[in-house]
Amino acid sequence: MHKQRMRYMDNLKVMLTCLVVAHHAGQAYGPSGGVWVVKEADALPWLRIFFYVNASFMMGLYFFISGYFMVVSLEKKTTGRFIKDRLKRLGIPLLFFTFLVFLPFNYVVSGGEGNIFFVLADTYLHQPPLATGHLWFIASLLLYTFLYLAIRRMVRPVPARGFIFRPYYIAVYIFLLGLVTVFVRSYYPIDQWRTWLIPLEIAHVPQYLSLFLLGILFNQFCWLEQLKLRYGFLVLIITAAIPVLPGTDLLDTTWIASFEESGLCVGLSIILLVIFRNYYNQESAITLSFSQNSYGIYLFHLLIVIALQQLLVNWPAAAEFKFPLVVVLGVFVSFMLSRLLRKIPLVRRII
């Protein structure tokens, strides 16, 4: 069962990695709301919708898949071996990019004056996204992993038999996620980062952490096979109706936005999981190669995307052309770089 699932889950992870590249590629060409190095004067307003939909589910589903696969890895290893492998696979890239890539980059951008370690402390404490860049995901994954291992030591495992997936679980989860998100975002709006041991965008922590833990539960109880496409479409239809439901005009926009995002996340995630399970559960030489290099693409793509955006910034082509070009080249160059580096045995053992 796991082998079958892993084929389509691997394919889905490749698609999500390409979406991450596209999300970062769009930062130079649309109203992202965040901080970015390169900005085009010719902006694409419609990218706001792409950013919103993408951000509503992309990383949450990534955490779900990570939690799901973590169980598979734990079943094959002792806890000590699992921790060692996790630190090697996640910890080494995190330290490498933090100290040898982003620290020098931030130091040069800040003017290259003063103690470089003061720059590190300042970015880590006051500008968290700059300290680790896109590897905030890796840092969060490490933290969530150790949190799960701690819970696992304190709580006896529940037998998988007898726990049949019920469709109302979806409604309960969306409702609870929406409530917690409203509460959190009343203190920490979207795009507001804090360093709580690691850099975190607090507004999305309820979604990311809960989906990571749900990925573990879905693996343990074999619930993926019980998901149906209609569940996802029903969730999206109800989500689309949220703004016009009676009484919503009396609610703060944070309430509506939080429940909309929760519904979008769950609905799109279910639809993608079922579609990939039913139609993309095959393995070819190309999909296998992309799957093996998806982690490498994620690690290397950011600098490549920024370099491509900078190269094209003075080119008098329309942003409508530059954006897809950066996406395609960003994925391709990152893939080729990962493929090349993974020929080195030491690198292949890490990524």
ABEGO torsion letter per residue (X at the ends): XAAAAAAAAAAAAAAAAAAAAAAAAAAAABBAGBBBABBBABBBAAAAAAAAAAAAAAAAAAAAAAAAAAAAAAAABBAAAAAAAAAAAAAAAAAAAAAAAAAAAAAAAAGGBEBAAAAAAAAAAABAAAAAEAAAAAAAAAAAAAAAAAAAAABBBBBABGBBBBAAAAAAAAAAAAAAAAAAAAABBBGBBBBBGBBBBAAAAAAAAAAAAAAAAAAAAGAAAABBAAAAAAAAAAAAAAAABBGAAABBAAAAAAAAAAAAAAAAAAAAAAAAAAAAABBBAAAAAAAAAAAAAAAAAAAAAAAAAAAAAABABBAAAAAAAAAAAAAAAAAAAAAAAAABAAAAAAX
